[in-house]
């Protein structure tokens, strides 16, 4: 079946602009995660969605970052007023649901964001 | 707090050699999960294996094997008879049961297998 898809695959923007990154999880997966991969910080958790529960936003680095998940499926990560340190690969993952076994996160191909 | 340490930043081997990638973890939870992911040059993270903290049986899958030892908080990964296609960055990760079960990753080990 189809895996996790993300768009765009690459995004180049100017400092100060807003960007939106999209994630389409595996069909039937109720849990959705965003991570960031950068040279300096490695792979970091950003935010987690599970069904209609309040998201776990504990990994968001600043209030310029936000995310939403509509209809329990597609998610959008928004970065406002981008800064050069936001340059990274943004990865989305989905899993059946924490609490269900097995619970393994499957990753999309990522969006490479470059802020000039 | 959770932490995963992959002390080997880069490893280079010649094809057909065996290679072991080390992973040491820290957690206060008694129930947790350990993972290995592979990131080839194409960039996508590929799931390899998941282990539960209550199951210390080692596992073998083809040329891959994993050694989980709770006594030393280690979850090492061995590739037998390495091949050029094994060249990638390998990440070890930990998640704690309950809540989001978010993954905490090690910094990764870059494996290069030379022909």
Interface residues (C-beta under 8 A of the other chain):
Chain A: X31 X33 X35 X42 X43 X45 X48 X50 X56 X59 X89 X91 X93 X95 X98 X102 X103 X104 X105 X106 X107 X108 X109 X110
Chain B: X33 X35 X37 X42 X43 X44 X45 X46 X47 X50 X91 X93 X98 X99 X100 X101 X102 X103 X104 X105 X106 X107 X108
